[in-house]
Amino acid sequence: MTKTIPLLVAGAALVLASCGPKKTEQTAPVADSAAVANAPVETKKANSDYKPAFEGQTRTAGVKSATAYEGTLLDSTLTRPWGIASLPDGRFVVTEKGGSMKIVTAAGQVGAALGGMVKVDSDGQGGLLGVCIDPAFEQNRMIYWAFSEPVTGGNLTAVAKGKLSADEKKLEGVKVIYRATPAFKGTLHFGGRVKFAKDGNLIVSTGERSDLETRPQAQDLNSGLGKVIRITTDGKPAAGNPFEGKVGARPELYSYGHRNVQSIAFHPETGDLWEAEFGPRGGDELNRIEAGKNYGWPTITYGIEYSGKKVGDSIQQKMDLEQPTYYWDPVISPSGMTFYSSDSIPEWKNNLFISCLSGMHICRLIIENNKVVGEERLLAEVEQRFRDIAEGKDGALYAVTDQGRLYRIYKK
């Protein structure tokens, strides 16, 4: 059974602040809508006194959608869903952290777990992670996914592929095509998103496994940890990668200096690759990824250690290290994102939508000339840890949460 949740609509005399299950509907007048619209959405104190490198790098102007839209709870029976990807017929493939992959309809009907799945290590932040559909799915029925694989010496982020059977009950010919070595005995920072680029290659994100021992590998070009990786559908380094032929560097690497990348998306018009990654206490980042660039972790950061201590030498800028396009302090914990490409809600066209865990909302960012100029928070009232988000064939956004829910966000 679905539950419709009216969401915030700017420009109205009243703001309807409705809530999820077990909450009552409330209304409140807006005294100065222009002032409210321009105030940053973040009002909490930052964890540090670090200063941004340029205006608008953090806490940009808050915005509110002028279009009336709704959020509908479609299902609440999923078990720790982690990834969602749109099928050509309007349905979705959803991964569950424990190791199951399921097909879900746009109405929220959840199918049985597909057979043939690989074994995953689901301890901590591990498990069955991001998923993507082959652009030629209607011909080859291929699905690709990332997962934390148990191996000798610990575990690692791996990528596998398989063919959805004709009866849609199992995955056939499942094969692991890539492993981000070295393995490490830990439970954190697997990254784990996988997306198709327009050139037919795969983009894969990894984490640096969090531990102080592995953290420096984000800067190591001979390590698969803390990287954005570009490979073929067979798991080979893609031609033209920036470190191709360089001694001491892995040819599959595309960018480096990342902490824990759980968000990657391609801009629908420019084709640019964007990613978002977790900071420690403060310092979540949004980056526009360019081939061969170093994004700084752990040398530079806008975050501090969870203990409250400084990270490394406590610097935020350094020559030849890329600045984030945008950062958050306190963190929102960005996990899964998509650009909106539909004409259904024109003002959302080319906006970036990020599912937030600790932030417990969906973050909408307006990006102009590669700079964030507006930020909005959606579905904050339902108090869910949003894990991933995808655009459906119907022009709606579909988001899954750690608590097992599937939401549809659409024009009212």
Buried (B, 14 or more C-beta within 10 A) or exposed (E): EEBEBBBBBBEEEEBBBBBBEEEEEEEEEBEEBEEEBEEEBBEEEBBBEBEBBEEBBBBBBBBBBEBBBBBBBBBBEBBBBBBBBBBEEEBBBBBBBEBBBBBBBBEBEBBEBBEBBBEBBBEBBBBBBBBBBBBEBEEEBBBBBBBBBBBEEBBBBBBBBBBBBEEEBBBEEBEEBBBBBBBBEBBBBBBBBBBBBEEEBBBBBBBBBBBEEBBBBBBBBEBBBBBBBBBBBEBEBBEEBBBBEEEEBBBBBBBBBBBBBBBBBBBBEEEBBBBBBBBBBBBBBBBBBEBBBBBBBBBBBBBBEEEEEEBEEEBBEEEEBBBBBBBBBBBBBBBBBBBBBBEBBEEBBBBBBBBBBEBBBBBBBBBEEEBBEBBBBBBBBBEBBBBBBBBBBEBBBBBBBBBBBBBBBBBE
